[in-house]
Amino acid sequence: MKRIFSGIQPTGEIHIGNYVGAIREWVRLTEDYDCIYCVVDFHALTVEYPVDEMAKRTLDTAIVLIACGLTPEKCKLFIQSAVPEHTELAWIFNCVTPVGDLERMTQFKEKARQHRGNVNMGLMDYPVLQAADILIYKAEFVPVGEDQIQHIELSREIARKFNGRFKPLFPEPQVILSRAPRILGLDGKSKMSKSLNNYIGLLEEERTIWEKLRTAVTDTNRVRRYDPGNPHLCNVFTIHTAFSEKGLLEEIERDCRSARIGCIDCKRMLFERIIEEIAPIRERVEEIKKNVDYVFEVLNTSALKCREIAKRTIDEVREALGLLSLKKG
């Protein structure tokens, strides 16, 4: 089976945008690929964060991933910092990556604007570590959103530079774009984000989810209840396409355009679909939390397996670089 790698930052509460755009897709891909998934805690260090919350955030993220279906029977799931070969390879890749390539990264420019008081080297070097994450396992495919395509293109370029200068060791990873629709935050403008408070958390109470959904922006051209709407201009309808079956979507589109239903009706139906899908996940999270030792066992076992792969790659890389080996024989 061809290998996949992808990761998620432990930056706080996982929301339905993360779930629809990444996690649900990751679970689906385990059916056809050798999947390695990672909680990328080193990547999360590039912006300021509450130090006393990092360990809990990392554990909570792992629990949610397991609850969503990323179980050890289906994939390897580990914590990035548990496999130090990632950062060793990142340093080596730094030595073949032009600074200009990193300065041109769109995400670096955006992050630099958002964190003007902390534009650190890690922020610029983020995609090099990401390339190391992927290539240390010689992953051939990376499931990402559109905002990460540029980073994967850089990973391919880094692989080409290393292969051309030293030895052809690395594949050029290809993007697997999510089949899920791109849903925005509840403001209908920005990416769903905890920092912008425009998100629905996967583990939030039902009452809180409804209150957030009730006030979500819809088709701004529909001013009154009896005005006909255009579902394709409405982010709430886009979220519907991620949770609702075809028949319901056709019904909503017909009734919205004819003003037979109002926006609040559409939101109630969406609320029911969301709760129907995430309720079992929430139940599994609560069960897993009762046995945290199981989570540590999953993470440690996967980390050991991944270290075996990573060490083999690093041995090949060291040889290709011409470094002195201190091994006997």
C-alpha positions as CSV (number, residue, x, y, z in Angstrom):
1,M,0.0,0.0,0.0
2,K,1.2,3.5,-0.8
3,R,2.0,5.6,2.2
4,I,0.3,8.8,3.4
5,F,1.4,11.3,6.0
6,S,-0.4,14.2,7.5
7,G,-0.5,16.1,10.8
8,I,-2.6,18.4,12.9
9,Q,-1.5,21.0,15.4
10,P,-2.6,20.8,19.1
11,T,-3.7,24.4,19.1
12,G,-6.9,24.0,21.1
13,E,-10.4,22.7,20.5
14,I,-11.0,20.8,17.3
15,H,-13.9,22.2,15.4
16,I,-16.1,20.9,12.6
17,G,-13.9,22.5,10.0
18,N,-11.0,20.4,11.1
19,Y,-13.3,17.4,11.3
20,V,-14.8,17.7,7.8
21,G,-11.8,19.0,6.0
22,A,-9.2,16.7,7.5
23,I,-10.0,14.1,10.2
24,R,-13.0,12.5,8.5
25,E,-11.0,12.3,5.2
26,W,-8.0,10.8,7.1
27,V,-10.3,8.0,8.4
28,R,-11.6,7.3,4.9
29,L,-8.0,7.1,3.5
30,T,-7.0,4.4,5.9
31,E,-9.0,1.9,3.8
32,D,-6.6,2.2,0.8
33,Y,-3.3,3.6,2.2
34,D,-0.6,2.9,4.8
35,C,-1.4,6.0,6.9
36,I,0.8,7.8,9.4
37,Y,-0.8,10.6,11.3
38,C,0.8,13.0,13.7
39,V,0.0,15.6,16.3
40,V,2.6,18.2,15.3
41,D,3.5,19.8,18.6
42,F,6.8,21.2,17.4
43,H,4.9,23.1,14.7
44,A,2.7,24.6,17.4
45,L,5.7,26.2,19.0
46,T,6.0,28.8,16.2
47,V,3.4,31.1,17.8
48,E,2.9,32.1,21.4
49,Y,0.9,29.6,23.4
50,P,0.1,28.8,27.1
51,V,2.9,26.5,28.1
52,D,0.9,24.9,30.9
53,E,-1.7,23.8,28.4
54,M,0.4,22.3,25.7
55,A,0.6,18.8,27.1
56,K,-3.2,18.7,27.8
57,R,-3.9,20.1,24.3
58,T,-1.7,17.4,22.7
59,L,-3.4,14.6,24.7
60,D,-6.9,15.9,24.0
61,T,-6.1,16.2,20.3
62,A,-4.9,12.6,20.2
63,I,-8.1,11.4,22.1
64,V,-10.4,13.1,19.6
65,L,-8.4,11.6,16.6
66,I,-8.8,8.1,18.1
67,A,-12.5,8.7,18.9
68,C,-13.0,9.8,15.2
69,G,-11.7,6.4,14.1
70,L,-7.9,6.8,13.8
71,T,-7.4,3.6,15.8
72,P,-4.1,1.6,15.9
73,E,-5.9,-1.1,13.8
74,K,-6.2,1.4,10.9
75,C,-3.1,3.7,11.2
76,K,-0.1,4.9,13.1
77,L,-0.8,7.9,15.3
78,F,1.9,9.6,17.3
79,I,3.3,12.8,18.7
80,Q,5.8,14.6,16.6
81,S,8.3,15.4,19.4
82,A,8.5,11.7,20.2
83,V,10.4,11.1,17.0
84,P,13.4,13.4,17.1
85,E,14.6,12.3,13.7
86,H,12.0,14.8,12.2
87,T,14.1,17.7,13.4
88,E,17.4,16.2,12.4
89,L,16.1,15.8,8.9
90,A,14.7,19.3,9.0
91,W,18.1,20.7,9.7
92,I,19.6,18.8,6.8
93,F,16.8,20.0,4.5
94,N,17.6,23.6,5.7
95,C,20.9,23.2,4.0
96,V,19.3,22.6,0.6
97,T,16.4,25.1,0.9
98,P,17.0,28.7,-0.4
99,V,15.8,31.4,2.0
100,G,14.0,33.1,-0.9
101,D,11.7,30.1,-1.3
102,L,10.7,30.4,2.3
103,E,10.2,34.1,2.2
104,R,7.7,33.6,-0.7
105,M,5.5,31.3,1.2
106,T,2.0,32.8,1.4
107,Q,1.3,31.3,4.8
108,F,4.5,32.8,6.2
109,K,3.5,36.2,5.1
110,E,0.1,35.9,6.6
111,K,1.4,34.5,9.9
112,A,4.1,37.3,10.0
113,R,1.3,39.9,9.7
114,Q,-0.7,38.2,12.4
115,H,2.2,37.8,14.8
116,R,4.2,40.9,14.2
117,G,5.8,40.8,17.7
118,N,7.0,37.2,17.2
119,V,8.2,36.6,13.7
120,N,10.6,33.9,14.6
121,M,12.8,31.6,12.5
122,G,10.5,28.7,13.2
123,L,7.6,30.5,11.6
124,M,9.7,30.9,8.4
125,D,11.1,27.4,8.7
126,Y,7.7,25.8,9.2
127,P,7.4,24.2,5.7
128,V,10.9,22.7,6.0
129,L,10.0,20.8,9.1
130,Q,6.8,19.9,7.3
131,A,8.8,18.5,4.4
132,A,10.9,16.5,6.9
133,D,7.7,15.1,8.6
134,I,6.5,13.8,5.2
135,L,9.8,12.7,3.6
136,I,11.3,10.9,6.6
137,Y,8.6,8.3,6.0
138,K,9.0,8.5,2.2
139,A,5.3,9.3,2.1
140,E,4.0,9.5,-1.5
141,F,0.8,11.3,-0.7
142,V,-0.3,14.1,1.7
143,P,-3.9,14.9,2.3
144,V,-4.2,18.7,2.8
145,G,-6.4,21.6,2.2
146,E,-5.9,24.1,-0.5
147,D,-4.0,26.5,1.8
148,Q,-1.2,23.9,2.2
149,I,-0.6,23.1,-1.5
150,Q,2.2,25.6,-1.7
151,H,4.0,23.9,1.2
152,I,3.7,20.4,-0.5
153,E,5.1,21.9,-3.7
154,L,8.1,23.1,-1.6
155,S,8.4,19.6,-0.1
156,R,8.7,18.2,-3.7
157,E,11.3,20.9,-4.5
158,I,13.3,20.0,-1.4
159,A,13.2,16.3,-2.3
160,R,14.4,17.1,-5.8
161,K,17.3,19.3,-4.5
162,F,18.4,16.6,-2.1
163,N,18.1,13.8,-4.6
164,G,20.0,15.8,-7.2
165,R,22.8,17.0,-5.0
166,F,23.4,13.8,-2.9
167,K,21.5,10.6,-3.7
168,P,17.9,9.8,-5.0
169,L,16.3,8.8,-1.7
170,F,13.0,10.7,-1.5
171,P,9.8,10.5,-3.5
172,E,8.1,13.7,-4.6
173,P,4.9,13.7,-2.5
174,Q,1.6,14.4,-4.2
175,V,-1.3,16.3,-2.8
176,I,-4.6,14.6,-2.0
177,L,-7.2,17.3,-1.8
178,S,-10.1,16.8,0.5
179,R,-13.4,15.7,-1.1
180,A,-15.2,17.7,1.5
181,P,-16.5,21.2,0.7
182,R,-14.5,24.2,2.0
183,I,-16.6,25.6,4.8
184,L,-16.0,29.0,6.3
185,G,-16.5,30.2,9.8
186,L,-19.9,31.2,11.1
187,D,-19.3,34.8,9.9
188,G,-19.3,33.5,6.3
189,K,-16.1,35.3,5.5
190,S,-13.1,33.9,7.3
191,K,-11.7,30.4,7.8
192,M,-13.2,28.7,10.8
193,S,-11.0,29.5,13.7
194,K,-11.0,29.5,17.5
195,S,-9.1,32.8,17.6
196,L,-11.8,34.5,15.5
197,N,-14.6,32.8,17.6
198,N,-16.4,31.8,14.4
199,Y,-16.3,28.1,14.9
200,I,-18.3,25.1,16.2
201,G,-16.3,22.9,18.4
202,L,-16.6,19.2,17.9
203,L,-17.1,18.6,21.6
204,E,-19.2,21.7,22.5
205,E,-22.5,21.2,24.3
206,E,-25.5,21.0,22.1
207,R,-27.0,24.2,23.5
208,T,-23.8,26.1,22.7
209,I,-23.7,24.7,19.2
210,W,-27.3,25.8,18.5
211,E,-26.7,29.3,19.9
212,K,-23.7,29.7,17.6
213,L,-25.5,28.2,14.6
214,R,-28.6,30.3,15.2
215,T,-26.6,33.5,14.7
216,A,-24.5,32.3,11.8
217,V,-24.5,34.5,8.6
218,T,-26.5,33.2,5.7
219,D,-27.4,34.7,2.3
220,T,-27.0,38.4,3.0
221,N,-29.3,39.2,0.0
222,R,-32.2,37.5,1.8
223,V,-33.4,40.3,4.1
224,R,-36.9,39.1,5.0
225,R,-38.4,35.7,5.8
226,Y,-40.4,35.6,2.6
227,D,-37.6,36.7,0.3
228,P,-36.4,33.8,-2.0
229,G,-32.8,32.8,-1.1
230,N,-29.8,31.4,-3.0
231,P,-28.3,28.5,-1.2
232,H,-25.1,28.7,-3.2
233,L,-24.4,32.1,-1.6
234,C,-25.0,30.8,1.8
235,N,-22.2,29.3,4.0
236,V,-24.8,27.5,6.2
237,F,-25.9,25.6,3.1
238,T,-22.3,24.8,2.3
239,I,-21.9,23.3,5.8
240,H,-25.1,21.3,5.1
241,T,-23.4,19.7,2.1
242,A,-20.8,18.3,4.5
243,F,-23.3,16.8,6.8
244,S,-26.6,16.2,5.0
245,E,-27.7,13.5,2.5
246,K,-28.5,14.3,-1.1
247,G,-32.2,14.2,-0.7
248,L,-32.3,16.7,2.1
249,L,-30.0,19.0,0.2
250,E,-32.3,19.0,-2.8
251,E,-35.3,19.7,-0.5
252,I,-33.5,22.6,1.2
253,E,-32.4,24.1,-2.1
254,R,-35.9,24.0,-3.6
255,D,-37.6,25.3,-0.5
256,C,-35.1,28.1,0.1
257,R,-35.3,29.4,-3.5
258,S,-39.1,29.4,-3.2
259,A,-39.1,30.9,0.4
260,R,-41.0,28.0,1.7
261,I,-38.4,27.8,4.5
262,G,-36.5,30.5,6.3
263,C,-32.9,30.6,7.3
264,I,-33.8,29.5,10.9
265,D,-35.5,26.4,9.5
266,C,-32.4,25.6,7.5
267,K,-30.2,26.0,10.5
268,R,-32.4,23.7,12.6
269,M,-32.1,21.0,10.1
270,L,-28.3,21.5,10.0
271,F,-28.1,21.4,13.7
272,E,-29.9,18.0,13.7
273,R,-27.5,16.6,11.1
274,I,-24.4,17.8,12.9
275,I,-25.5,16.4,16.2
276,E,-26.4,13.1,14.6
277,E,-22.9,12.7,13.2
278,I,-20.8,14.0,16.1
279,A,-22.8,12.6,19.0
280,P,-21.1,9.1,18.7
281,I,-17.7,10.8,18.6
282,R,-18.5,12.7,21.8
283,E,-19.5,9.5,23.5
284,R,-16.3,7.7,22.4
285,V,-14.2,10.7,23.7
286,E,-15.8,10.3,27.1
287,E,-15.1,6.6,27.1
288,I,-11.5,7.0,26.1
289,K,-10.9,9.7,28.8
290,K,-11.7,7.0,31.4
291,N,-8.7,5.0,30.2
292,V,-5.9,7.5,29.4
293,D,-3.4,4.7,29.7
294,Y,-4.8,3.2,26.5
295,V,-4.1,6.6,24.7
296,F,-0.5,6.6,25.9
297,E,-0.1,3.0,24.8
298,V,-1.4,3.9,21.3
299,L,0.9,6.9,21.0
300,N,4.0,5.2,22.3
301,T,3.6,2.0,20.2
302,S,3.1,4.1,17.1
303,A,6.1,6.3,18.0
304,L,8.3,3.3,18.3
305,K,7.2,2.0,14.9
306,C,7.7,5.4,13.3
307,R,11.1,5.8,14.9
308,E,12.2,2.5,13.3
309,I,11.2,3.9,9.9
310,A,12.7,7.3,10.6
311,K,16.0,5.9,11.8
312,R,16.4,3.8,8.6
313,T,15.8,7.0,6.6
314,I,18.3,9.0,8.6
315,D,21.0,6.3,8.2
316,E,20.5,6.5,4.5
317,V,20.6,10.3,4.6
318,R,23.8,10.3,6.7
319,E,25.5,8.0,4.3
320,A,24.4,10.0,1.3
321,L,25.8,13.2,3.0
322,G,29.2,11.5,3.5
323,L,29.0,11.9,7.3
324,L,31.4,9.9,9.5
325,S,29.7,6.8,10.9
326,L,30.8,5.7,14.4
327,K,29.2,2.3,14.1
328,K,31.5,-0.6,14.4
329,G,32.1,-2.9,11.4
